[in-house]
Amino acid sequence: MSIQSTESHATLRLLSLNTFLRPPLIHSPGGDFKDARLSHLTTILQNYDVCAFQECFGTLSSRRSFLISEAKKKGLEWAGMCPVPGLWRAKVDGGVVVVSRWKIQTVEWKRYGRGVHSDWLADKGVLYTAITAPISNNDSSAQPQTVHLFTTHLQASYDGPTRGSDTSATSKRLTQIHILKAFIDETLSKHYKPGDCALAVGDFNVDGIPEENKAKGEGGGHSEEYIVMMNILKGETPPSPPMKHTPTQCVVTDVIYAALGHHPVTTGVVVENGQVPCEEKALDYIFEIIPEGRKGNAKFVETKVEEFRVVGGENQKWTHLSDHLGVTTTVVLGSMVNLTGAEGGGQAKGGEALREDSTRVEEHEPVLSEGETSV
């Protein structure tokens, strides 16, 4: 399948989705229908050039390998994934996977360290994939462009009417955002060049919808935690000790909000039966990040939220692909001419990018907060 193009631009169709494919033995009452939903997920892969998935675990499960294998059949022949920790570390992997029609040149993984509550058992972090846009074989003067994609899944909150506000999760998530920002700054300082595009996507578990807007049913505006997150990503709020990082000033655009004018709900339910209410939260984002002094090289069109409602037969007990909605956009890169399809590849081992000649995944230990230990 050829990469979509205009006369002078490469276009990348991007999907970010929390797949709700939790590790074995973890499921909701009545089951999560993981295999059936995964099977359906593989039928939509051909609609995208890059898919960034969260909650797609490789620990004690073959589902991640199956997804990557099926993606390859649909033309998304490159993949990057977080490493699976040894069983002696007493935790599952971070659940982050990226599959791409374009060549993944580099894969790096930055750990956040232990989370709180059930997230204590997940090796969460941020996956960096450097994705190279194809250029014409006939244009020797063309400079290759890179999409610097940072995919993450941050600490979840477990608050509610009977639990109150989950301040420990909020605090942990704040630390993770600072680690994410430091990793983005470090990576872009080494690799970002004119003509490139940098994106941070995933399930940030930060609800952007202000509580007062939910009560009034109004759109627009931002929650306090969302504003805090954006200020960190922009480089306006440095971390507290013992973290040592001088943040880089950046222009950060919330691609979904910019297109829709409000924070759309991105949470849902797998089984729509009227008994399990949907959390009306906006947790999933696509951010464009432009370092200070650089010019943006991308435009975003066809930006939307995908419900992924699945109509099945009488025996199908689930109604949606995931308990999250997908966020999608088409990234239009400049200065690209005479585009052809992406190069092919094959699966690699141990979290490497696809193709035997690709760069092996580089792992970074987390920046530890006071009182934490690395496991």
C-alpha positions as CSV (number, residue, x, y, z in Angstrom):
1,M,0.0,0.0,0.0
2,S,1.4,3.4,-1.0
3,I,1.9,6.3,1.4
4,Q,-0.8,8.9,0.8
5,S,0.6,12.1,-0.7
6,T,-0.3,15.4,-2.2
7,E,1.8,17.1,-4.8
8,S,4.4,18.2,-2.3
9,H,3.5,16.7,1.0
10,A,3.7,13.3,2.8
11,T,0.6,12.5,4.9
12,L,0.7,10.2,7.9
13,R,-2.6,8.8,9.2
14,L,-2.1,8.4,12.9
15,L,-4.2,6.6,15.5
16,S,-3.6,6.5,19.3
17,L,-5.7,4.0,21.3
18,N,-5.7,2.4,24.7
19,T,-6.7,-1.1,23.6
20,F,-7.8,-2.4,27.0
21,L,-5.9,-5.6,26.4
22,R,-4.8,-6.2,30.0
23,P,-2.5,-9.0,31.1
24,P,-3.9,-12.5,31.6
25,L,-6.0,-13.1,34.7
26,I,-7.0,-9.4,34.9
27,H,-10.5,-8.8,33.7
28,S,-13.8,-7.2,34.5
29,P,-16.8,-9.2,35.9
30,G,-18.1,-11.1,32.9
31,G,-14.9,-10.9,31.0
32,D,-13.1,-8.4,28.8
33,F,-13.5,-10.4,25.5
34,K,-9.8,-9.7,24.8
35,D,-9.3,-12.1,21.9
36,A,-12.5,-11.2,20.1
37,R,-11.7,-7.4,20.4
38,L,-8.1,-8.0,19.3
39,S,-9.3,-9.9,16.3
40,H,-11.5,-7.0,15.3
41,L,-8.7,-4.5,16.0
42,T,-6.6,-6.1,13.3
43,T,-9.3,-5.4,10.7
44,I,-8.9,-1.6,11.0
45,L,-5.1,-1.4,10.9
46,Q,-4.9,-0.9,7.2
47,N,-6.7,2.5,7.7
48,Y,-3.6,4.0,9.3
49,D,0.1,4.6,8.7
50,V,1.1,4.7,12.3
51,C,-0.8,3.2,15.3
52,A,0.3,4.0,18.9
53,F,-1.3,1.5,21.3
54,Q,-1.4,1.5,25.1
55,E,-2.5,-1.5,27.3
56,C,-1.2,-4.0,24.8
57,F,0.9,-6.2,27.1
58,G,3.6,-8.7,26.2
59,T,4.0,-10.2,29.6
60,L,2.7,-13.8,29.8
61,S,0.7,-13.1,26.6
62,S,1.0,-13.7,22.9
63,R,-1.5,-10.9,22.0
64,R,1.1,-8.3,21.4
65,S,3.1,-10.6,19.0
66,F,-0.2,-11.5,17.3
67,L,-1.0,-7.8,16.8
68,I,2.4,-7.0,15.4
69,S,2.2,-10.0,13.1
70,E,-1.2,-9.0,11.8
71,A,-0.1,-5.4,11.3
72,K,2.7,-6.5,9.1
73,K,0.2,-8.3,6.9
74,K,-1.7,-5.0,6.5
75,G,1.5,-3.1,5.4
76,L,2.5,-1.7,8.8
77,E,5.8,-3.7,8.7
78,W,7.7,-1.8,11.3
79,A,7.2,-2.0,15.1
80,G,8.6,-0.6,18.3
81,M,7.6,-1.8,21.7
82,C,8.6,-1.5,25.4
83,P,10.7,-4.3,26.8
84,V,9.2,-7.1,28.8
85,P,10.8,-7.2,32.3
86,G,12.0,-10.4,33.8
87,L,9.7,-12.2,36.1
88,W,12.1,-11.5,39.0
89,R,11.2,-7.8,38.7
90,A,7.6,-8.6,39.8
91,K,5.9,-6.4,37.3
92,V,4.4,-6.5,33.8
93,D,5.6,-4.5,30.9
94,G,4.4,-1.0,30.1
95,G,1.9,-2.1,27.5
96,V,3.1,0.4,24.8
97,V,3.4,-0.6,21.2
98,V,3.8,1.3,17.9
99,V,3.3,-0.2,14.5
100,S,4.2,1.8,11.4
101,R,4.0,1.7,7.6
102,W,7.1,4.0,7.6
103,K,10.5,2.9,8.7
104,I,11.2,3.0,12.4
105,Q,14.8,4.0,12.6
106,T,15.3,4.2,16.4
107,V,13.5,2.9,19.5
108,E,14.1,4.0,23.0
109,W,12.3,3.3,26.3
110,K,12.3,5.6,29.3
111,R,11.0,4.1,32.6
112,Y,9.0,6.1,35.0
113,G,9.7,3.9,38.0
114,R,7.1,2.3,40.3
115,G,3.6,3.7,40.2
116,V,1.0,3.6,43.0
117,H,-2.1,1.3,43.5
118,S,-2.3,-1.4,40.8
119,D,0.0,0.7,38.6
120,W,2.8,-0.4,41.0
121,L,2.8,-3.7,39.0
122,A,3.3,-2.0,35.6
123,D,6.6,-1.0,34.2
124,K,5.2,2.3,32.8
125,G,7.2,4.7,30.8
126,V,7.5,6.5,27.4
127,L,8.4,4.8,24.1
128,Y,10.3,6.9,21.6
129,T,10.1,5.9,18.0
130,A,12.0,7.9,15.3
131,I,9.9,7.3,12.2
132,T,11.5,8.2,8.8
133,A,9.3,9.6,6.1
134,P,10.0,8.1,2.7
135,I,11.5,10.3,0.0
136,S,11.7,9.9,-3.8
137,N,14.4,7.6,-5.0
138,N,14.9,10.2,-7.9
139,D,15.5,13.1,-5.6
140,S,19.0,12.9,-4.3
141,S,18.9,16.4,-2.8
142,A,15.9,15.7,-0.6
143,Q,16.6,15.6,3.1
144,P,14.9,12.8,5.1
145,Q,12.3,14.0,7.5
146,T,11.6,12.3,10.9
147,V,8.5,12.0,12.9
148,H,9.6,11.9,16.6
149,L,6.8,10.0,18.3
150,F,6.6,9.7,22.1
151,T,3.9,7.3,23.2
152,T,3.0,7.0,26.9
153,H,0.5,5.8,29.4
154,L,0.6,7.7,32.7
155,Q,-0.5,6.8,36.2
156,A,-4.2,6.1,36.5
157,S,-6.4,7.6,39.2
158,Y,-8.7,5.4,41.3
159,D,-10.9,8.1,42.8
160,G,-14.7,8.1,42.9
161,P,-17.7,8.9,45.0
162,T,-16.7,6.4,47.7
163,R,-13.0,7.0,47.5
164,G,-12.6,10.7,47.3
165,S,-9.8,12.4,45.4
166,D,-6.8,10.2,44.6
167,T,-4.0,12.6,45.5
168,S,-1.3,9.9,45.5
169,A,-2.0,9.1,41.9
170,T,-2.1,12.8,40.9
171,S,1.2,13.4,42.6
172,K,2.8,10.3,40.9
173,R,1.4,11.4,37.5
174,L,2.9,14.9,38.0
175,T,6.3,13.3,38.6
176,Q,5.9,11.2,35.4
177,I,5.0,14.2,33.4
178,H,8.3,15.9,34.5
179,I,10.2,12.7,33.5
180,L,8.4,12.7,30.2
181,K,9.3,16.3,29.5
182,A,13.0,15.8,30.4
183,F,13.2,12.8,28.1
184,I,11.5,14.7,25.2
185,D,13.9,17.6,25.7
186,E,17.0,15.4,25.8
187,T,15.9,13.4,22.8
188,L,14.9,16.3,20.6
189,S,18.1,18.2,21.5
190,K,20.0,15.3,19.9
191,H,17.8,14.3,17.0
192,Y,15.4,17.1,16.0
193,K,16.3,18.9,12.8
194,P,14.7,21.4,10.4
195,G,11.7,19.8,8.7
196,D,11.0,17.3,11.5
197,C,7.8,16.8,13.5
198,A,7.6,15.8,17.1
199,L,4.4,14.3,18.7
200,A,3.5,13.1,22.2
201,V,0.5,10.8,22.2
202,G,-1.3,8.3,24.4
203,D,-3.4,7.9,27.5
204,F,-2.2,10.7,29.8
205,N,-4.9,10.0,32.5
206,V,-5.3,13.7,32.9
207,D,-8.9,14.7,32.5
208,G,-8.9,18.0,30.5
209,I,-12.6,18.7,31.0
210,P,-13.3,21.2,33.8
211,E,-15.8,19.8,36.4
212,E,-18.0,22.9,36.1
213,N,-18.3,22.3,32.4
214,K,-19.5,18.7,33.0
215,A,-22.2,20.0,35.4
216,K,-23.3,22.6,32.9
217,G,-22.9,20.4,29.8
218,E,-20.7,23.1,28.2
219,G,-17.6,22.7,26.0
220,G,-14.3,24.6,26.0
221,G,-12.0,25.4,28.9
222,H,-9.4,23.3,30.7
223,S,-9.2,21.5,34.0
224,E,-6.6,22.6,36.6
225,E,-4.5,19.5,36.2
226,Y,-4.5,19.8,32.4
227,I,-3.2,23.4,32.7
228,V,-0.4,22.1,35.0
229,M,0.5,19.4,32.5
230,M,0.6,21.8,29.6
231,N,2.8,24.2,31.5
232,I,5.3,21.4,32.2
233,L,5.3,20.3,28.6
234,K,5.8,23.9,27.5
235,G,8.9,24.2,29.8
236,E,7.3,26.8,32.0
237,T,7.3,24.8,35.2
238,P,10.7,23.2,36.2
239,P,10.7,20.1,38.4
240,S,11.2,20.1,42.1
241,P,14.3,18.6,43.7
242,P,15.7,16.0,43.6
243,M,15.0,16.0,39.8
244,K,17.6,18.1,38.0
245,H,16.4,19.3,34.7
246,T,16.3,22.7,33.1
247,P,13.3,22.5,30.7
248,T,13.4,23.6,27.1
249,Q,10.8,26.2,26.1
250,C,8.5,24.6,23.6
251,V,5.3,25.5,21.7
252,V,2.8,22.7,22.5
253,T,-0.4,22.3,20.6
254,D,-3.2,20.0,21.7
255,V,-4.2,18.8,18.2
256,I,-7.6,17.4,19.2
257,Y,-8.6,20.6,21.2
258,A,-7.4,22.9,18.4
259,A,-9.5,21.0,15.9
260,L,-12.7,20.6,17.9
261,G,-12.6,23.6,20.2
262,H,-13.2,21.5,23.3
263,H,-12.0,18.4,25.1
264,P,-14.0,15.4,23.8
265,V,-14.8,12.5,26.0
266,T,-12.4,9.7,25.2
267,T,-13.5,7.1,27.8
268,G,-16.2,4.5,27.2
269,V,-17.3,1.0,28.0
270,V,-16.7,-2.3,26.2
271,V,-20.2,-3.5,27.0
272,E,-22.9,-0.9,26.5
273,N,-25.8,-2.3,28.6
274,G,-26.9,0.7,30.6
275,Q,-25.6,-0.8,33.8
276,V,-22.0,0.4,33.7
277,P,-21.9,4.2,33.4
278,C,-19.3,5.7,31.1
279,E,-16.7,8.0,32.7
280,E,-17.1,11.2,30.9
281,K,-13.4,12.1,30.9
282,A,-10.9,13.3,28.3
283,L,-7.7,11.3,28.9
284,D,-6.2,10.7,25.5
285,Y,-4.3,13.3,23.6
286,I,-2.1,14.1,20.5
287,F,0.3,16.9,21.2
288,E,2.6,18.6,18.7
289,I,5.8,19.8,20.3
290,I,8.0,22.4,18.7
291,P,11.3,23.4,20.5
292,E,11.9,27.1,21.0
293,G,13.4,28.7,18.0
294,R,12.2,26.0,15.5
295,K,9.5,26.3,13.0
296,G,6.6,23.8,12.7
297,N,6.6,21.6,9.7
298,A,3.2,19.9,10.0
299,K,-0.5,20.6,9.5
300,F,-3.2,18.4,11.0
301,V,-6.4,17.5,9.1
302,E,-9.2,15.0,9.6
303,T,-8.7,15.2,13.4
304,K,-11.4,13.4,15.3
305,V,-12.3,10.9,18.0
306,E,-13.2,7.4,16.9
307,E,-15.9,5.6,19.0
308,F,-15.1,2.2,17.4
309,R,-18.6,0.8,18.1
310,V,-18.7,-2.7,16.7
311,V,-22.0,-4.1,15.4
312,G,-22.0,-7.9,15.7
313,G,-24.4,-10.8,15.8
314,E,-26.7,-12.0,18.5
315,N,-23.9,-13.9,20.3
316,Q,-21.6,-10.9,20.5
317,K,-21.6,-9.7,24.1
318,W,-19.4,-6.6,23.6
319,T,-20.3,-3.4,21.8
320,H,-17.0,-1.4,21.6
321,L,-13.5,-2.1,20.6
322,S,-12.1,-0.7,23.9
323,D,-13.1,1.2,27.0
324,H,-11.3,4.1,25.5
325,L,-12.1,5.9,22.2
326,G,-9.4,6.4,19.6
327,V,-7.9,9.8,18.8
328,T,-6.8,10.2,15.2
329,T,-5.4,12.8,12.9
330,T,-3.7,13.1,9.5
331,V,-0.3,14.7,9.8
332,V,0.7,16.6,6.6
333,L,4.4,17.1,6.4
334,G,6.0,19.7,4.1
335,S,8.7,19.5,1.4
336,M,8.0,15.9,0.3
337,V,7.7,15.1,-3.4
338,N,7.2,12.0,-5.6
339,L,6.4,9.7,-2.7
340,T,6.4,5.9,-2.9
341,G,5.5,3.2,-0.4
342,A,7.5,2.6,2.8
343,E,10.2,0.1,2.9
344,G,9.4,-3.4,4.1
345,G,10.7,-5.2,7.1
346,G,10.5,-8.1,9.5
347,Q,10.1,-8.6,13.2
348,A,13.0,-8.3,15.5
349,K,13.6,-9.5,19.0
350,G,13.8,-8.0,22.4
351,G,12.0,-4.7,21.7
352,E,14.1,-3.8,18.7
353,A,12.6,-1.9,15.8
354,L,11.7,-4.2,12.9
355,R,14.4,-5.3,10.5
356,E,17.6,-7.0,11.6
357,D,19.6,-3.9,10.6
358,S,17.7,-1.5,12.8
359,T,18.8,0.1,16.0
360,R,18.3,-1.9,19.1
361,V,15.9,-0.4,21.7
362,E,17.8,1.7,24.2
363,E,16.6,1.6,27.8
364,H,16.8,4.5,30.2
365,E,16.5,4.2,34.0
366,P,13.9,6.5,35.6
367,V,14.8,9.6,37.5
368,L,13.9,8.6,41.0
369,S,11.9,10.8,43.3
370,E,12.8,11.0,47.0
371,G,12.1,7.7,48.8
372,E,11.8,5.6,45.6
373,T,13.9,2.6,44.7
374,S,14.4,1.1,41.3
375,V,13.3,-2.5,40.8
